[in-house]
């Protein structure tokens, strides 16, 4: 049983709710984000902004919130409906 098996990969991600702020920094709502439990970083987060997340399994795609931009296994960019 390797670390890359689908059932193991699905245990490496979690959804969490984070506050949405307005320009003054006041909380105006909340949104869900997907977190990689191996690194603790939100998926798509990078040092230079939010890059699309690379999706390689159906579980990763299912875990993304609607409207998320992602890169499919074919290297093309998509937006989840």
C-alpha positions, 0 to 999 in steps of 0.5 A, spaced: 500 500 500 503 506 497 502 513 499 499 515 492 493 510 493 486 514 492 484 512 499 490 515 502 490 521 498 483 523 500 485 523 507 490 529 505 485 534 504 480 538 509 475 543 508 475 549 513 471 555 513 475 562 513 472 569 514 471 574 508 473 581 509 471 587 506 476 593 504 476 595 512 478 588 514 471 587 517 468 580 517 462 580 511 461 573 511 465 566 510 467 561 505 470 554 504 477 553 502 481 546 501 487 545 506 493 540 504 494 537 511 501 535 509 503 542 509 497 546 512 497 550 506 490 552 503 490 549 496 492 554 490 496 558 495 503 560 493 508 565 495 506 570 489 498 569 490 493 564 488 495 559 483 490 554 480 490 547 484 493 541 480 487 536 480 489 529 479 484 525 482 476 525 482 476 526 490 481 532 489 476 535 484 470 533 488 473 537 494 474 543 491 468 548 492 464 551 486 467 556 482 474 554 483 479 554 478 484 548 477 489 545 472 486 538 470 491 532 469 491 534 461 495 541 464 489 545 461 485 550 466 478 549 468 473 552 473 469 547 477 461 549 475 
